[in-house]
Amino acid sequence: MFGRNDWDRQTLESRVADTGNRVRYPAASPDAAETGAYGELLTRELEAAGWSPPEAHVVVLGMTPELRQRLHEMDCRVSCVDNNRNAVALYRDWVASEFQGRETIALDDWLGYASTMRNPVHAFVGDGILANVRDVDCCAELLGQLHRALLPGGCCVFRLTALPSCLAELPSLAGEFIRQFRQGELDEGEFGFAMRKLGFIERAYDRERGILDNAAIYAMLAQMLGAGRLSAEEYAVIRRYFFSGPNLFLPETVLEKIITASGFRLRTHKLTGRHWYRYYSFYVCTRVGC
């Protein structure tokens, strides 16, 4: 995984839209439709393997509160694992009070946790997971370990960003996204997240390694603000999605090959209706056979 220090308290809190009501900005966090899709896709896979959600032990990679809440509502047995003390401290209590005593939280990295599990589980779930690993080799290593830690018929349900082939060779799209936002064609969540993930592919993306340089992106955004090409309000919207570290952002075809090479049967699921759904999709990875 990339360094834990990239996810400091300030970065985590920038994602929060309403502290009192515990609401986070969409796109970087799953919205209501995506949270519902997590539940539907997981239930479908569990039932196909002969299990009901209340029978399932589900491990959440990370502390995504929307996802944890949904799993508790499904009456799953929930464990969470995150190696970032800031995330655990901030989000530990972000599920309904009646569920807080029902989940276990481990402070550990995902690979280490999965490799030392005593008993296999029914499912792993997580939001944006593979963007936080160092490189393609680490991605494959984590997926392989998760595969080994599942019961036969178990699954991983992840929401993952991937670079669509239709966008991979385009010049930087920042100017087009600004135009669309000003014309009302993108809302704040669609605009802010797209500017970070897709706005500077030509200048901040290492195509050979599949690494997006977020620090370079926000440096360019600050320059645009100073030059008057972005308003203060527009810059503030994009800062909601601030991240100083790198992200693994693989082309869709490359990501799919890595997942299937790890032994999984893969099924992808795209929602429609929001701009980020085009490149932030669901990957349902099932362990088949013994």
C-alpha positions as CSV (number, residue, x, y, z in Angstrom):
1,M,0.0,0.0,0.0
2,F,1.0,3.6,-0.4
3,G,2.0,5.5,2.8
4,R,-0.5,5.9,5.6
5,N,0.6,9.6,6.0
6,D,-1.2,10.5,2.7
7,W,-4.5,10.0,4.5
8,D,-4.0,12.5,7.3
9,R,-6.9,13.8,9.4
10,Q,-7.3,17.0,7.3
11,T,-7.6,15.0,4.1
12,L,-10.2,12.7,5.6
13,E,-12.2,15.6,7.0
14,S,-12.2,17.4,3.6
15,R,-14.5,14.5,2.4
16,V,-17.1,15.4,5.0
17,A,-20.0,17.5,3.8
18,D,-22.0,17.6,7.0
19,T,-20.3,16.6,10.3
20,G,-23.4,16.7,12.4
21,N,-25.4,14.4,10.1
22,R,-22.3,12.4,9.1
23,V,-22.7,12.9,5.4
24,R,-19.7,12.8,3.0
25,Y,-19.4,14.2,-0.5
26,P,-20.4,11.8,-3.2
27,A,-18.2,10.3,-5.9
28,A,-15.2,9.7,-3.6
29,S,-17.7,8.2,-1.2
30,P,-20.5,5.9,-2.4
31,D,-23.9,7.7,-2.9
32,A,-27.2,6.1,-2.1
33,A,-27.5,4.3,-5.4
34,E,-24.0,2.9,-5.0
35,T,-24.6,1.8,-1.4
36,G,-27.7,0.0,-2.6
37,A,-25.8,-1.7,-5.4
38,Y,-23.2,-3.0,-2.9
39,G,-26.0,-4.7,-0.9
40,E,-27.7,-6.1,-4.0
41,L,-24.6,-7.4,-5.6
42,L,-23.3,-9.0,-2.4
43,T,-26.6,-10.6,-1.6
44,R,-26.8,-12.1,-5.1
45,E,-23.4,-13.6,-4.8
46,L,-24.0,-15.0,-1.3
47,E,-27.3,-16.5,-2.3
48,A,-25.8,-18.1,-5.4
49,A,-23.2,-19.8,-3.1
50,G,-26.0,-21.0,-0.8
51,W,-25.6,-18.5,2.0
52,S,-27.9,-15.8,3.3
53,P,-26.5,-12.4,4.4
54,P,-27.1,-13.1,8.1
55,E,-24.9,-16.3,7.7
56,A,-22.0,-14.3,6.1
57,H,-18.8,-13.0,7.7
58,V,-17.9,-10.0,5.6
59,V,-14.6,-8.1,5.9
60,V,-14.6,-4.5,5.0
61,L,-11.3,-3.3,3.7
62,G,-11.2,0.3,5.0
63,M,-13.6,2.2,7.2
64,T,-16.2,3.3,4.6
65,P,-19.2,4.2,6.9
66,E,-21.9,4.0,4.2
67,L,-20.8,0.5,3.3
68,R,-20.5,-0.7,6.9
69,Q,-24.0,0.7,7.7
70,R,-25.5,-1.2,4.7
71,L,-23.9,-4.5,5.8
72,H,-25.2,-4.1,9.3
73,E,-28.7,-3.5,7.9
74,M,-28.3,-6.8,6.0
75,D,-27.5,-8.4,9.4
76,C,-24.1,-9.6,8.2
77,R,-21.3,-10.3,10.7
78,V,-18.9,-7.4,10.0
79,S,-15.2,-7.0,10.5
80,C,-13.2,-3.9,9.4
81,V,-9.5,-3.6,8.7
82,D,-7.6,-0.3,8.1
83,N,-4.0,0.6,8.8
84,N,-4.8,4.3,9.3
85,R,-5.4,5.4,12.9
86,N,-7.0,8.7,11.6
87,A,-9.6,6.8,9.6
88,V,-10.4,4.5,12.4
89,A,-10.7,7.4,14.9
90,L,-12.9,9.5,12.6
91,Y,-15.3,6.9,11.3
92,R,-15.5,4.3,14.1
93,D,-18.8,5.7,15.3
94,W,-20.3,6.6,11.9
95,V,-22.7,3.6,11.9
96,A,-25.9,3.6,13.8
97,S,-25.5,3.2,17.6
98,E,-27.2,-0.2,17.7
99,F,-24.6,-1.5,15.3
100,Q,-21.4,-0.1,16.9
101,G,-20.9,-3.0,19.3
102,R,-21.5,-5.6,16.6
103,E,-18.4,-5.0,14.4
104,T,-14.7,-5.7,15.1
105,I,-12.1,-3.3,13.9
106,A,-8.4,-4.3,13.2
107,L,-5.6,-1.8,12.8
108,D,-3.6,-3.6,10.1
109,D,-2.8,-3.4,6.4
110,W,-5.0,-5.4,4.1
111,L,-2.3,-7.8,2.9
112,G,-1.0,-8.6,6.3
113,Y,-4.5,-9.1,7.7
114,A,-5.6,-11.4,4.9
115,S,-2.4,-13.5,5.0
116,T,-2.8,-14.2,8.7
117,M,-6.5,-15.0,8.9
118,R,-7.2,-18.2,10.8
119,N,-10.6,-18.9,9.1
120,P,-11.7,-18.1,5.6
121,V,-14.6,-15.7,5.2
122,H,-17.6,-15.3,2.9
123,A,-16.7,-12.0,1.4
124,F,-14.4,-9.0,1.3
125,V,-15.9,-5.6,0.3
126,G,-14.3,-2.2,-0.1
127,D,-14.4,1.2,-1.8
128,G,-11.7,2.3,-4.1
129,I,-9.4,-0.3,-2.6
130,L,-6.9,-1.0,-5.4
131,A,-6.2,2.7,-6.0
132,N,-4.3,2.6,-2.7
133,V,-1.8,-0.1,-3.5
134,R,1.7,0.8,-4.7
135,D,1.9,-0.8,-8.1
136,V,0.6,-3.6,-10.4
137,D,2.6,-6.3,-8.6
138,C,1.2,-5.2,-5.2
139,C,-2.3,-5.2,-6.7
140,A,-1.9,-8.8,-7.9
141,E,-0.4,-9.9,-4.6
142,L,-3.3,-8.5,-2.6
143,L,-5.9,-10.0,-4.9
144,G,-4.2,-13.4,-4.7
145,Q,-4.2,-13.3,-1.0
146,L,-7.8,-12.3,-0.8
147,H,-8.7,-15.1,-3.1
148,R,-6.9,-17.6,-0.8
149,A,-8.7,-16.1,2.3
150,L,-12.2,-16.7,0.8
151,L,-14.4,-19.7,1.2
152,P,-15.1,-21.5,-2.1
153,G,-17.9,-19.5,-3.6
154,G,-17.0,-16.5,-1.6
155,C,-16.5,-13.1,-3.3
156,C,-15.0,-9.6,-3.3
157,V,-17.3,-6.7,-4.1
158,F,-15.4,-3.6,-4.8
159,R,-16.1,-0.2,-6.3
160,L,-13.0,0.7,-8.3
161,T,-11.8,3.5,-10.5
162,A,-10.4,2.5,-13.9
163,L,-9.4,4.5,-16.9
164,P,-11.8,4.0,-19.8
165,S,-10.1,3.1,-23.0
166,C,-12.0,6.0,-24.8
167,L,-10.3,8.5,-22.5
168,A,-6.8,7.0,-22.3
169,E,-5.4,8.9,-25.3
170,L,-7.3,12.1,-25.0
171,P,-5.5,15.4,-24.1
172,S,-6.1,16.8,-20.6
173,L,-9.8,17.4,-20.0
174,A,-9.7,20.1,-17.3
175,G,-10.8,22.9,-19.6
176,E,-13.7,20.9,-20.9
177,F,-14.9,19.9,-17.4
178,I,-14.7,23.6,-16.3
179,R,-16.9,24.5,-19.3
180,Q,-19.4,21.8,-18.5
181,F,-19.6,22.8,-14.8
182,R,-20.1,26.4,-15.7
183,Q,-22.9,25.4,-18.2
184,G,-24.6,23.3,-15.5
185,E,-23.8,20.0,-17.3
186,L,-21.9,18.7,-14.3
187,D,-22.8,19.1,-10.6
188,E,-20.3,19.8,-7.9
189,G,-19.5,16.2,-7.1
190,E,-19.2,15.2,-10.8
191,F,-17.0,18.2,-11.5
192,G,-14.7,18.1,-8.5
193,F,-14.0,14.4,-8.7
194,A,-13.5,14.4,-12.5
195,M,-11.0,17.2,-12.3
196,R,-8.8,15.2,-10.0
197,K,-9.2,11.8,-11.7
198,L,-9.4,12.7,-15.4
199,G,-8.6,16.4,-15.8
200,F,-4.9,16.1,-16.2
201,I,-4.3,12.6,-17.6
202,E,-1.9,14.0,-20.2
203,R,0.3,15.8,-17.7
204,A,0.0,13.8,-14.4
205,Y,-0.4,10.2,-15.4
206,D,2.3,7.7,-15.8
207,R,0.9,5.4,-18.5
208,E,3.5,2.8,-18.2
209,R,3.0,2.3,-14.4
210,G,-0.6,3.3,-14.2
211,I,0.1,5.9,-11.5
212,L,-1.8,9.2,-11.1
213,D,0.2,12.0,-9.5
214,N,-2.3,13.8,-7.3
215,A,0.3,16.2,-5.8
216,A,1.1,17.4,-9.4
217,I,-2.6,17.8,-10.1
218,Y,-3.2,20.0,-7.1
219,A,-0.1,22.0,-7.9
220,M,-1.5,22.7,-11.3
221,L,-4.9,23.6,-9.9
222,A,-3.3,26.1,-7.6
223,Q,-1.6,27.7,-10.6
224,M,-4.9,27.8,-12.4
225,L,-6.5,29.5,-9.4
226,G,-3.7,32.1,-9.3
227,A,-3.9,32.8,-13.0
228,G,-7.7,33.3,-12.8
229,R,-8.6,30.2,-14.8
230,L,-10.5,28.8,-11.8
231,S,-12.7,30.7,-9.4
232,A,-12.2,30.4,-5.7
233,E,-15.5,28.6,-5.5
234,E,-14.5,26.1,-8.2
235,Y,-11.2,25.4,-6.6
236,A,-12.9,24.8,-3.2
237,V,-15.2,22.2,-4.8
238,I,-12.2,20.3,-6.2
239,R,-10.3,20.6,-2.9
240,R,-13.0,18.4,-1.3
241,Y,-11.3,15.5,-3.1
242,F,-7.8,16.5,-2.2
243,F,-5.2,13.7,-1.9
244,S,-1.5,14.3,-1.8
245,G,-0.3,10.8,-2.6
246,P,-0.2,8.8,-5.8
247,N,-3.1,6.5,-6.9
248,L,-3.0,3.4,-9.0
249,F,-5.3,4.1,-11.8
250,L,-5.2,1.3,-14.3
251,P,-6.9,1.0,-17.7
252,E,-10.1,-1.0,-17.5
253,T,-8.7,-3.9,-19.6
254,V,-5.5,-4.1,-17.5
255,L,-7.4,-4.1,-14.3
256,E,-9.7,-6.9,-15.5
257,K,-6.8,-9.1,-16.6
258,I,-5.1,-8.7,-13.2
259,I,-8.3,-9.7,-11.4
260,T,-8.9,-12.8,-13.5
261,A,-5.3,-13.8,-13.4
262,S,-5.6,-14.0,-9.6
263,G,-8.1,-16.8,-10.0
264,F,-11.4,-14.9,-9.8
265,R,-14.4,-15.1,-12.0
266,L,-15.1,-11.4,-12.8
267,R,-18.4,-9.6,-13.4
268,T,-18.5,-5.9,-13.7
269,H,-21.5,-3.6,-13.1
270,K,-21.9,0.0,-14.1
271,L,-24.6,2.3,-12.8
272,T,-25.9,5.1,-15.0
273,G,-26.9,8.7,-14.3
274,R,-23.8,10.3,-12.8
275,H,-20.6,11.3,-14.5
276,W,-18.3,9.3,-12.2
277,Y,-20.3,6.1,-12.8
278,R,-18.5,5.9,-16.2
279,Y,-15.1,5.3,-14.5
280,Y,-16.0,4.2,-11.0
281,S,-17.6,0.8,-11.4
282,F,-18.4,-2.3,-9.4
283,Y,-16.2,-5.4,-9.7
284,V,-17.7,-8.6,-8.4
285,C,-14.9,-11.2,-8.1
286,T,-15.9,-14.7,-7.2
287,R,-13.8,-17.6,-6.0
288,V,-14.9,-20.6,-8.0
289,G,-13.9,-24.2,-7.4
290,C,-12.1,-25.5,-4.3
